[in-house]
Amino acid sequence: MQEDEKNIYRFGMGFNSAQIGDGNVTNVVIKSRYALLDLKCNKLEVRLKQFLKQILKVVLAEINRVDET
């Protein structure tokens, strides 16, 4: 069960708040715990921008069609 939980956080790129540390919660430790989630967000951001560009093209084409420009 612990192996499954570890794989969920590793491959799902999530944040494990139950992670055991040495008690030293520094900025570096906090950043490292969020590293996988940050990678996932970066991928999502790129895909979202691509999607929005496609939507914008469709909207602009419709506006130009209606206004005959």
C-alpha positions as CSV (number, residue, x, y, z in Angstrom):
1,M,0.0,0.0,0.0
2,Q,2.9,2.4,0.7
3,E,4.3,1.6,-2.7
4,D,1.0,2.5,-4.3
5,E,0.9,5.8,-2.4
6,K,4.4,6.6,-3.4
7,N,3.7,5.9,-7.1
8,I,0.5,8.0,-7.0
9,Y,2.5,11.0,-5.9
10,R,5.5,10.3,-8.1
11,F,3.6,9.6,-11.4
12,G,0.6,11.7,-10.6
13,M,2.9,14.6,-9.8
14,G,1.1,15.6,-6.6
15,F,2.1,17.0,-3.3
16,N,2.4,14.6,-0.4
17,S,1.7,16.6,2.8
18,A,2.3,13.5,4.9
19,Q,5.9,13.2,3.8
20,I,8.2,12.7,6.7
21,G,11.2,15.0,7.0
22,D,13.9,15.7,9.6
23,G,11.9,18.5,11.1
24,N,13.9,21.1,9.2
25,V,11.3,22.8,7.0
26,T,13.2,25.3,5.0
27,N,12.4,27.1,1.8
28,V,14.5,24.5,-0.1
29,V,12.6,21.6,1.4
30,I,9.2,23.1,0.7
31,K,10.2,23.8,-2.9
32,S,11.5,20.3,-3.4
33,R,8.2,18.8,-2.1
34,Y,6.2,20.9,-4.6
35,A,8.6,20.1,-7.5
36,L,6.5,17.4,-9.2
37,L,3.3,19.5,-8.9
38,D,5.1,22.4,-10.4
39,L,6.2,20.3,-13.4
40,K,2.6,19.2,-13.9
41,C,1.4,22.8,-13.7
42,N,4.0,23.9,-16.2
43,K,2.7,21.3,-18.7
44,L,-0.8,22.3,-18.1
45,E,0.0,26.0,-18.7
46,V,1.5,25.2,-22.1
47,R,-1.4,23.1,-23.2
48,L,-3.9,25.8,-21.9
49,K,-2.1,28.5,-23.9
50,Q,-2.3,26.4,-27.0
51,F,-6.0,25.8,-26.5
52,L,-6.7,29.4,-25.9
53,K,-4.9,30.4,-29.1
54,Q,-7.0,28.0,-31.1
55,I,-10.2,29.4,-29.5
56,L,-9.1,32.9,-30.2
57,K,-8.6,32.1,-33.8
58,V,-12.1,30.8,-34.1
59,V,-13.6,33.8,-32.3
60,L,-11.6,36.3,-34.4
61,A,-12.6,34.4,-37.6
62,E,-16.3,34.6,-36.6
63,I,-16.0,38.3,-35.7
64,N,-14.4,39.0,-39.1
65,R,-17.0,37.0,-40.9
66,V,-19.9,38.9,-39.2
67,D,-18.3,42.3,-39.7
68,E,-17.1,41.4,-43.2
69,T,-13.5,42.5,-42.5
